[in-house]
Amino acid sequence: LANTCHEGGYSACISLLQPSDDMVELFDKLLVLTSEGECSFFGPVDRPLLREIFLGTDNADGDKGSIADLVLEASLDKTGEMEDEIKKR
């Protein structure tokens, strides 16, 4: 799929449920939506950048799982406080 897209100049949008880091790193970009369907992140698959955006600079020890876990933990905050913080970053 990646070769076809690159060679033909196409884009592909693929939705995965908690993929492994190996799978996530196959993609050029990552799109993360809020619970309301708004974009909270669209950019490169870059763990340090994702850690800074989703955990903040003062909470690096919260990054203990996969990239999917890192994003999900922040995105599943039921109070909405974490989504507000992510939007600010």
MMTF fields as JSON, N, C-alpha, C and O atoms, coordinates in Angstrom:
{
  "mmtfVersion": "1.0.0",
  "mmtfProducer": "UNKNOWN",
  "numBonds": 355,
  "numAtoms": 356,
  "numGroups": 89,
  "numChains": 1,
  "numModels": 1,
  "chainsPerModel": [1],
  "groupsPerChain": [89],
  "chainIdList": ["A"],
  "bondAtomList": [4, 2, 8, 6, 12, 10, 16, 14, 20, 18, 24, 22, 28, 26, 32, 30, 36, 34, 40, 38, 44, 42, 48, 46, 52, 50, 56, 54, 60, 58, 64, 62, 68, 66, 72, 70, 76, 74, 80, 78, 84, 82, 88, 86, 92, 90, 96, 94, 100, 98, 104, 102, 108, 106, 112, 110, 116, 114, 120, 118, 124, 122, 128, 126, 132, 130, 136, 134, 140, 138, 144, 142, 148, 146, 152, 150, 156, 154, 160, 158, 164, 162, 168, 166, 172, 170, 176, 174, 180, 178, 184, 182, 188, 186, 192, 190, 196, 194, 200, 198, 204, 202, 208, 206, 212, 210, 216, 214, 220, 218, 224, 222, 228, 226, 232, 230, 236, 234, 240, 238, 244, 242, 248, 246, 252, 250, 256, 254, 260, 258, 264, 262, 268, 266, 272, 270, 276, 274, 280, 278, 284, 282, 288, 286, 292, 290, 296, 294, 300, 298, 304, 302, 308, 306, 312, 310, 316, 314, 320, 318, 324, 322, 328, 326, 332, 330, 336, 334, 340, 338, 344, 342, 348, 346, 352, 350],
  "bondOrderList": [1, 1, 1, 1, 1, 1, 1, 1, 1, 1, 1, 1, 1, 1, 1, 1, 1, 1, 1, 1, 1, 1, 1, 1, 1, 1, 1, 1, 1, 1, 1, 1, 1, 1, 1, 1, 1, 1, 1, 1, 1, 1, 1, 1, 1, 1, 1, 1, 1, 1, 1, 1, 1, 1, 1, 1, 1, 1, 1, 1, 1, 1, 1, 1, 1, 1, 1, 1, 1, 1, 1, 1, 1, 1, 1, 1, 1, 1, 1, 1, 1, 1, 1, 1, 1, 1, 1, 1],
  "groupList": [{"groupName": "LEU", "atomNameList": ["N", "CA", "C", "O"], "elementList": ["N", "C", "C", "O"], "formalChargeList": [0, 0, 0, 0], "bondAtomList": [1, 0, 2, 1, 3, 2], "bondOrderList": [1, 1, 2], "singleLetterCode": "L", "chemCompType": "L-PEPTIDE LINKING"}, {"groupName": "ALA", "atomNameList": ["N", "CA", "C", "O"], "elementList": ["N", "C", "C", "O"], "formalChargeList": [0, 0, 0, 0], "bondAtomList": [1, 0, 2, 1, 3, 2], "bondOrderList": [1, 1, 2], "singleLetterCode": "A", "chemCompType": "L-PEPTIDE LINKING"}, {"groupName": "ASN", "atomNameList": ["N", "CA", "C", "O"], "elementList": ["N", "C", "C", "O"], "formalChargeList": [0, 0, 0, 0], "bondAtomList": [1, 0, 2, 1, 3, 2], "bondOrderList": [1, 1, 2], "singleLetterCode": "N", "chemCompType": "L-PEPTIDE LINKING"}, {"groupName": "THR", "atomNameList": ["N", "CA", "C", "O"], "elementList": ["N", "C", "C", "O"], "formalChargeList": [0, 0, 0, 0], "bondAtomList": [1, 0, 2, 1, 3, 2], "bondOrderList": [1, 1, 2], "singleLetterCode": "T", "chemCompType": "L-PEPTIDE LINKING"}, {"groupName": "CYS", "atomNameList": ["N", "CA", "C", "O"], "elementList": ["N", "C", "C", "O"], "formalChargeList": [0, 0, 0, 0], "bondAtomList": [1, 0, 2, 1, 3, 2], "bondOrderList": [1, 1, 2], "singleLetterCode": "C", "chemCompType": "L-PEPTIDE LINKING"}, {"groupName": "HIS", "atomNameList": ["N", "CA", "C", "O"], "elementList": ["N", "C", "C", "O"], "formalChargeList": [0, 0, 0, 0], "bondAtomList": [1, 0, 2, 1, 3, 2], "bondOrderList": [1, 1, 2], "singleLetterCode": "H", "chemCompType": "L-PEPTIDE LINKING"}, {"groupName": "GLU", "atomNameList": ["N", "CA", "C", "O"], "elementList": ["N", "C", "C", "O"], "formalChargeList": [0, 0, 0, 0], "bondAtomList": [1, 0, 2, 1, 3, 2], "bondOrderList": [1, 1, 2], "singleLetterCode": "E", "chemCompType": "L-PEPTIDE LINKING"}, {"groupName": "GLY", "atomNameList": ["N", "CA", "C", "O"], "elementList": ["N", "C", "C", "O"], "formalChargeList": [0, 0, 0, 0], "bondAtomList": [1, 0, 2, 1, 3, 2], "bondOrderList": [1, 1, 2], "singleLetterCode": "G", "chemCompType": "PEPTIDE LINKING"}, {"groupName": "TYR", "atomNameList": ["N", "CA", "C", "O"], "elementList": ["N", "C", "C", "O"], "formalChargeList": [0, 0, 0, 0], "bondAtomList": [1, 0, 2, 1, 3, 2], "bondOrderList": [1, 1, 2], "singleLetterCode": "Y", "chemCompType": "L-PEPTIDE LINKING"}, {"groupName": "SER", "atomNameList": ["N", "CA", "C", "O"], "elementList": ["N", "C", "C", "O"], "formalChargeList": [0, 0, 0, 0], "bondAtomList": [1, 0, 2, 1, 3, 2], "bondOrderList": [1, 1, 2], "singleLetterCode": "S", "chemCompType": "L-PEPTIDE LINKING"}, {"groupName": "ILE", "atomNameList": ["N", "CA", "C", "O"], "elementList": ["N", "C", "C", "O"], "formalChargeList": [0, 0, 0, 0], "bondAtomList": [1, 0, 2, 1, 3, 2], "bondOrderList": [1, 1, 2], "singleLetterCode": "I", "chemCompType": "L-PEPTIDE LINKING"}, {"groupName": "GLN", "atomNameList": ["N", "CA", "C", "O"], "elementList": ["N", "C", "C", "O"], "formalChargeList": [0, 0, 0, 0], "bondAtomList": [1, 0, 2, 1, 3, 2], "bondOrderList": [1, 1, 2], "singleLetterCode": "Q", "chemCompType": "L-PEPTIDE LINKING"}, {"groupName": "PRO", "atomNameList": ["N", "CA", "C", "O"], "elementList": ["N", "C", "C", "O"], "formalChargeList": [0, 0, 0, 0], "bondAtomList": [1, 0, 2, 1, 3, 2], "bondOrderList": [1, 1, 2], "singleLetterCode": "P", "chemCompType": "L-PEPTIDE LINKING"}, {"groupName": "ASP", "atomNameList": ["N", "CA", "C", "O"], "elementList": ["N", "C", "C", "O"], "formalChargeList": [0, 0, 0, 0], "bondAtomList": [1, 0, 2, 1, 3, 2], "bondOrderList": [1, 1, 2], "singleLetterCode": "D", "chemCompType": "L-PEPTIDE LINKING"}, {"groupName": "MET", "atomNameList": ["N", "CA", "C", "O"], "elementList": ["N", "C", "C", "O"], "formalChargeList": [0, 0, 0, 0], "bondAtomList": [1, 0, 2, 1, 3, 2], "bondOrderList": [1, 1, 2], "singleLetterCode": "M", "chemCompType": "L-PEPTIDE LINKING"}, {"groupName": "VAL", "atomNameList": ["N", "CA", "C", "O"], "elementList": ["N", "C", "C", "O"], "formalChargeList": [0, 0, 0, 0], "bondAtomList": [1, 0, 2, 1, 3, 2], "bondOrderList": [1, 1, 2], "singleLetterCode": "V", "chemCompType": "L-PEPTIDE LINKING"}, {"groupName": "PHE", "atomNameList": ["N", "CA", "C", "O"], "elementList": ["N", "C", "C", "O"], "formalChargeList": [0, 0, 0, 0], "bondAtomList": [1, 0, 2, 1, 3, 2], "bondOrderList": [1, 1, 2], "singleLetterCode": "F", "chemCompType": "L-PEPTIDE LINKING"}, {"groupName": "LYS", "atomNameList": ["N", "CA", "C", "O"], "elementList": ["N", "C", "C", "O"], "formalChargeList": [0, 0, 0, 0], "bondAtomList": [1, 0, 2, 1, 3, 2], "bondOrderList": [1, 1, 2], "singleLetterCode": "K", "chemCompType": "L-PEPTIDE LINKING"}, {"groupName": "ARG", "atomNameList": ["N", "CA", "C", "O"], "elementList": ["N", "C", "C", "O"], "formalChargeList": [0, 0, 0, 0], "bondAtomList": [1, 0, 2, 1, 3, 2], "bondOrderList": [1, 1, 2], "singleLetterCode": "R", "chemCompType": "L-PEPTIDE LINKING"}],
  "groupTypeList": [0, 1, 2, 3, 4, 5, 6, 7, 7, 8, 9, 1, 4, 10, 9, 0, 0, 11, 12, 9, 13, 13, 14, 15, 6, 0, 16, 13, 17, 0, 0, 15, 0, 3, 9, 6, 7, 6, 4, 9, 16, 16, 7, 12, 15, 13, 18, 12, 0, 0, 18, 6, 10, 16, 0, 7, 3, 13, 2, 1, 13, 7, 13, 17, 7, 9, 10, 1, 13, 0, 15, 0, 6, 1, 9, 0, 13, 17, 3, 7, 6, 14, 6, 13, 6, 10, 17, 17, 18],
  "groupIdList": [1, 2, 3, 4, 5, 6, 7, 8, 9, 10, 11, 12, 13, 14, 15, 16, 17, 18, 19, 20, 21, 22, 23, 24, 25, 26, 27, 28, 29, 30, 31, 32, 33, 34, 35, 36, 37, 38, 39, 40, 41, 42, 43, 44, 45, 46, 47, 48, 49, 50, 51, 52, 53, 54, 55, 56, 57, 58, 59, 60, 61, 62, 63, 64, 65, 66, 67, 68, 69, 70, 71, 72, 73, 74, 75, 76, 77, 78, 79, 80, 81, 82, 83, 84, 85, 86, 87, 88, 89],
  "secStructList": [7, 2, 2, 2, 2, 2, 2, 2, 6, 7, 7, 7, 7, 7, 7, 7, 1, 1, 7, 7, 2, 2, 2, 2, 6, 6, 1, 1, 3, 3, 3, 3, 3, 7, 6, 6, 1, 7, 3, 3, 3, 3, 3, 3, 7, 7, 2, 2, 2, 2, 2, 2, 2, 2, 2, 7, 6, 6, 7, 4, 4, 4, 7, 7, 1, 7, 2, 2, 2, 2, 2, 2, 2, 2, 2, 6, 7, 6, 6, 1, 2, 2, 2, 2, 2, 2, 2, 2, 7],
  "xCoordList": [0.829, 0.0, 0.87, 0.606, 1.909, 2.784, 3.464, 3.524, 3.975, 4.638, 3.67, 4.019, 2.468, 1.46, 1.145, 1.052, 0.985, 0.689, 1.836, 1.617, 3.061, 4.214, 4.415, 4.651, 4.321, 4.537, 3.441, 3.723, 2.197, 1.079, 0.694, -0.183, 1.344, 0.999, -0.343, -1.024, -0.719, -2.005, -1.822, -0.708, -2.919, -2.953, -3.865, -4.796, -3.594, -4.443, -4.718, -3.836, -5.918, -6.293, -6.67, -7.583, -5.968, -6.179, -6.448, -5.727, -7.487, -7.848, -7.457, -7.863, -6.666, -6.224, -6.556, -6.486, -6.911, -7.213, -5.997, -5.651, -5.356, -4.182, -3.115, -2.808, -2.553, -1.496, -0.191, 0.023, 0.669, 1.991, 2.845, 2.524, 3.924, 4.829, 5.408, 5.573, 5.718, 6.245, 5.264, 5.673, 3.985, 2.961, 2.825, 2.76, 2.783, 2.63, 3.788, 3.584, 4.992, 6.172, 6.234, 7.094, 5.345, 5.264, 4.594, 4.704, 3.911, 3.157, 3.981, 4.864, 3.676, 4.346, 3.805, 4.562, 2.497, 1.826, 0.833, 0.391, 0.505, -0.451, -1.536, -1.235, -2.79, -3.93, -4.624, -5.04, -4.75, -5.427, -6.617, -6.472, -7.785, -9.006, -9.451, -9.21, -10.1, -10.689, -11.977, -12.397, -12.592, -13.856, -14.968, -15.967, -14.803, -15.792, -15.459, -16.17, -14.383, -14.001, -13.135, -12.904, -12.656, -11.77, -10.326, -9.967, -9.516, -8.107, -7.351, -7.335, -6.725, -5.881, -4.407, -3.563, -4.088, -2.711, -2.739, -3.451, -1.963, -1.696, -0.258, 0.09, 0.565, 1.974, 2.769, 2.206, 4.068, 4.945, 4.829, 4.444, 5.17, 5.227, 6.578, 7.586, 6.58, 7.796, 7.51, 6.856, 8.004, 7.676, 8.008, 7.165, 9.2, 9.47, 8.471, 8.047, 8.1, 7.113, 5.754, 5.093, 5.331, 4.041, 4.04, 3.041, 5.158, 5.264, 5.098, 4.391, 5.752, 5.647, 4.214, 3.712, 3.562, 2.204, 1.188, 0.354, 1.254, 0.221, 0.5, -0.431, 1.763, 2.077, 2.579, 2.497, 3.087, 3.687, 5.141, 5.58, 5.879, 7.314, 7.629, 8.715, 6.711, 6.973, 6.472, 6.506, 6.01, 5.443, 6.027, 5.296, 7.334, 7.979, 7.913, 7.95, 7.814, 7.752, 6.409, 6.264, 5.432, 4.136, 4.162, 3.183, 5.265, 5.404, 5.997, 7.21, 5.129, 5.605, 5.156, 5.647, 4.239, 3.717, 4.038, 5.043, 3.17, 3.338, 2.901, 2.349, 3.157, 2.699, 1.186, 0.642, 0.499, -0.968, -1.413, -2.371, -0.732, -1.076, -0.871, -1.69, 0.219, 0.541, -0.578, -1.026, -1.021, -2.074, -3.424, -4.175, -3.735, -5.032, -5.207, -6.283, -4.154, -4.252, -4.701, -5.565, -4.111, -4.481, -5.847, -6.619, -6.153, -7.403, -8.628, -9.742, -8.442, -9.572, -9.92, -10.772, -9.271, -9.562, -11.016, -11.376, -11.839, -13.285, -13.654, -14.75, -12.745, -13.066, -12.946, -13.525, -12.195, -11.97, -10.802, -10.407, -10.241, -9.132, -7.907, -7.226, -7.622, -6.447, -6.602, -5.637, -7.787, -8.02, -7.779, -7.198, -8.215, -7.995, -6.495, -6.027, -5.755, -4.317, -3.621, -2.722, -4.034, -3.431, -3.69, -2.793, -4.892, -5.211, -4.33, -3.973, -3.978, -3.115, -1.7, -1.032, -1.246, 0.123, 0.193, 1.259],
  "yCoordList": [-1.196, 0.0, 1.255, 2.201, 1.256, 2.429, 2.688, 3.83, 1.641, 1.816, 2.34, 3.229, 1.798, 2.247, 3.729, 4.487, 4.13, 5.537, 6.448, 7.489, 6.054, 6.884, 6.983, 8.067, 5.855, 5.829, 6.567, 7.261, 6.424, 7.035, 8.41, 9.055, 8.877, 10.181, 10.178, 11.202, 9.038, 8.9, 9.058, 8.976, 9.282, 9.292, 8.171, 7.781, 7.662, 6.628, 6.994, 7.489, 6.751, 6.98, 5.627, 4.962, 5.228, 3.915, 4.106, 4.832, 3.451, 3.517, 2.203, 1.126, 2.302, 1.117, 1.267, 2.366, 0.18, 0.176, -0.308, -1.488, 0.578, 0.315, -0.499, -1.62, 0.048, -0.66, -0.672, 0.156, -1.617, -1.678, -0.528, 0.07, -0.211, 0.844, 0.516, 1.407, -0.757, -1.155, -0.805, -0.355, -1.008, -0.697, 0.821, 1.307, 1.563, 3.018, 3.645, 4.58, 3.139, 3.724, 3.478, 4.041, 2.652, 2.451, 3.638, 3.783, 4.473, 5.585, 6.865, 7.064, 7.727, 9.023, 10.011, 10.773, 9.996, 10.962, 10.237, 9.125, 10.896, 10.376, 11.428, 12.598, 11.01, 11.89, 11.376, 10.218, 12.233, 11.875, 12.816, 14.037, 12.234, 13.02, 13.036, 12.083, 14.117, 14.198, 13.375, 12.843, 13.276, 12.54, 13.204, 12.562, 14.497, 15.21, 15.154, 15.742, 14.451, 14.33, 15.468, 15.573, 16.318, 17.41, 16.922, 16.003, 17.533, 17.166, 17.647, 18.843, 16.723, 17.141, 17.035, 17.676, 16.227, 16.138, 15.626, 14.672, 16.264, 15.762, 16.12, 17.295, 15.113, 15.386, 14.103, 13.017, 14.233, 13.076, 12.101, 12.475, 10.858, 9.848, 10.039, 9.464, 10.847, 11.238, 11.121, 11.985, 10.052, 9.777, 10.943, 11.294, 11.559, 12.686, 13.838, 14.45, 14.129, 15.181, 14.793, 15.61, 13.55, 13.071, 13.086, 13.448, 12.693, 12.706, 14.133, 14.36, 15.095, 16.496, 17.011, 17.709, 16.675, 17.163, 16.498, 17.178, 15.175, 14.456, 14.312, 14.128, 14.392, 14.275, 15.588, 15.792, 16.461, 17.691, 17.453, 16.309, 18.514, 18.391, 17.959, 17.439, 18.161, 17.829, 16.438, 16.088, 15.645, 14.331, 13.232, 12.354, 13.272, 12.294, 10.879, 9.916, 10.73, 9.396, 8.719, 7.535, 9.422, 8.828, 8.03, 7.359, 8.085, 7.394, 6.008, 5.817, 5.052, 3.712, 2.642, 1.515, 2.971, 1.977, 2.3, 2.94, 1.847, 2.089, 3.506, 4.225, 3.894, 5.199, 5.274, 6.303, 4.187, 4.162, 4.365, 5.095, 3.729, 3.901, 5.344, 5.896, 5.951, 7.328, 8.268, 9.127, 8.095, 8.946, 8.645, 9.564, 7.363, 6.972, 7.447, 7.911, 7.332, 7.731, 9.184, 9.508, 10.051, 11.463, 11.69, 12.52, 10.954, 11.166, 10.641, 11.102, 9.691, 9.079, 9.776, 9.3, 10.89, 11.662, 12.129, 12.948, 11.618, 11.894, 13.32, 13.789, 14.011, 15.362, 16.395, 17.478, 16.057, 17.007, 17.937, 18.707, 17.878, 18.762, 18.471, 19.394, 17.183, 16.824, 17.275, 17.76, 17.131, 17.592, 19.097, 19.562, 19.858, 21.302, 21.621, 22.525, 20.881, 21.081, 20.742, 21.463, 19.647, 19.233, 20.289, 20.607, 20.836, 21.864, 23.1, 23.758, 23.412, 24.568, 24.352, 25.296, 23.097, 22.786, 22.78, 22.539],
  "zCoordList": [0.0, 0.0, 0.0, -0.742, 0.839, 0.912, -0.427, -0.882, -1.058, -2.354, -3.408, -4.185, -3.438, -4.397, -4.194, -5.159, -2.951, -2.658, -3.07, -3.688, -2.726, -3.063, -4.571, -5.104, -5.245, -6.693, -7.453, -8.43, -7.012, -7.725, -7.222, -7.797, -6.146, -5.587, -4.873, -4.816, -4.334, -3.636, -2.134, -1.616, -1.455, 0.005, 0.468, -0.237, 1.643, 2.229, 3.679, 4.381, 4.113, 5.502, 6.091, 5.602, 7.136, 7.735, 9.224, 9.909, 9.708, 11.116, 11.788, 11.35, 12.857, 13.589, 15.064, 15.613, 15.694, 17.117, 17.891, 17.827, 18.611, 19.43, 18.7, 19.106, 17.637, 16.914, 17.703, 18.588, 17.369, 17.995, 17.483, 16.456, 18.182, 17.729, 16.357, 15.524, 16.118, 14.812, 13.7, 12.63, 13.943, 12.946, 12.776, 11.647, 13.866, 13.81, 13.037, 12.261, 13.243, 12.611, 11.107, 10.431, 10.572, 9.121, 8.418, 7.201, 9.175, 8.609, 8.593, 9.426, 7.628, 7.521, 8.537, 9.138, 8.726, 9.602, 10.506, 10.218, 11.591, 12.56, 12.78, 13.015, 12.704, 12.969, 14.212, 14.262, 15.22, 16.46, 16.613, 16.549, 16.815, 16.971, 18.423, 19.164, 18.826, 20.158, 20.175, 19.147, 21.339, 21.448, 20.652, 20.33, 20.328, 19.512, 18.027, 17.211, 17.666, 16.274, 15.758, 14.553, 16.653, 16.255, 16.245, 16.98, 15.42, 15.32, 16.554, 16.846, 17.277, 18.4, 18.024, 18.65, 17.002, 16.51, 15.084, 14.771, 14.221, 12.89, 12.582, 12.464, 12.453, 12.204, 12.125, 11.99, 12.208, 12.053, 13.234, 14.342, 12.957, 14.011, 14.699, 14.288, 15.741, 16.451, 17.949, 18.532, 18.564, 19.961, 20.906, 21.732, 20.821, 21.724, 21.547, 22.528, 20.307, 20.056, 20.621, 21.261, 20.389, 20.915, 22.441, 23.063, 23.038, 24.507, 25.029, 26.012, 24.369, 24.795, 24.648, 25.53, 23.551, 23.305, 24.228, 24.826, 24.346, 25.09, 26.578, 27.362, 26.984, 28.412, 29.001, 30.212, 28.176, 28.67, 29.006, 29.121, 29.161, 29.416, 30.833, 31.088, 31.755, 33.156, 33.549, 34.729, 32.588, 32.917, 32.034, 31.578, 31.788, 30.906, 31.469, 30.703, 32.795, 33.38, 33.132, 33.438, 32.594, 32.264, 30.98, 30.656, 30.233, 28.964, 29.196, 29.117, 29.483, 29.801, 28.808, 28.861, 27.909, 26.99, 25.547, 25.239, 24.679, 23.249, 22.899, 23.732, 21.657, 21.173, 21.288, 21.689, 20.936, 21.03, 22.478, 22.73, 23.428, 24.85, 25.293, 26.027, 24.848, 25.205, 24.75, 25.509, 23.506, 22.943, 23.588, 23.916, 23.77, 24.341, 25.771, 26.148, 26.569, 27.974, 28.094, 28.908, 27.283, 27.319, 26.697, 27.176, 25.625, 24.897, 25.634, 25.383, 26.532, 27.233, 28.543, 29.292, 28.82, 30.026, 29.975, 29.129, 30.862, 30.835, 31.247, 30.94, 31.941, 32.397, 31.283, 31.367, 30.244, 29.162, 29.435, 28.558, 30.639, 30.993, 30.135, 29.687, 29.902, 29.123, 27.678, 27.086, 27.092, 25.723, 25.623, 24.643, 26.618, 26.616, 26.663, 25.971, 27.476, 27.565, 26.257, 25.824, 25.625, 24.354, 23.293, 22.512, 23.249, 22.263, 22.439, 21.462, 23.693, 23.965, 23.449, 23.027, 23.485, 23.064, 21.573, 21.007]
}
